[in-house]
Amino acid sequence: MNANQNEISAEIQDLINMAARLISSARCGVVLTGAGISTPSGIPDFRTPGSGIWSYFNPMEVASLSAFRYQPEKFLTWFHPLAKKILQALPNPAHYALAILEKAGYLQTIITQNIDGLHQRAGSEQVLEVHGTMESLTCIGCYSKYPSEDFISSFIYKGIPPRCPDCDQILKPDVILFEEQLPKQTWLKAQKACQTCGVMLVAGSSLEVTPVATLPQRALENHAKLIIINQSPTYLDSLAEVRIQGDVADVLPLISQAVIDD
Ligand SMILES: [Zn+2]
């Protein structure tokens, strides 16, 4: 037991038990994760002003598709510290707790707004990355796709921009920028998962970025129970069966333990 777990109040423990019962009885769960599940791994919420990543740039000015096309170097300068943090980050207890619940058959799908790949590194298999991934790059000239590993360390440690071996254009990480459509097949799968689940767990997302923030509404329309664990309020708090204000790295391991022990 670490200090944080000792601080769990009786009230929070009741909510954890309620959440665990919902997950156990539904046996068909979907999770939506946001930046809050990766901040305990040291990755700043790159959409939040004041998180450090935004100190020098307005995200709309650098992290949009048109900005990338006109000034890819400026995008890469902005992206560099985030990419470095992601490369060095490790999964935290929240990621592992979800992987345990998936292996035990309680979770069918993890939908994530994160691009860091930490769910997969923790052992989760059914992960839908609706905001794209750092794992691959696409040429903005000829649309060839390349695995990131061929380019990432020279970019991170030597500052060499990734360029297409065929046409020498700068390669764009396959992360979804402002103005870009979500990956279509992934988005369709995410919607379907939300229409068929018995319980939906929102973990570490403030539900502010659309269209992903509308997914829990789909689950509610299809009579799923909603559990929300997040530090700050969300627009669906009043419709949640269980609402826990807290750090997902503290709360999720306790929920998964309670489910497994049930
Ligand atoms: Zn190319």
Residues whose N, C-alpha, C, O or C-beta is under 5 A from the ligand:
A	BS01	ZN	C139 G141 C142 Y143 C164 D166 C167 D168 Q169
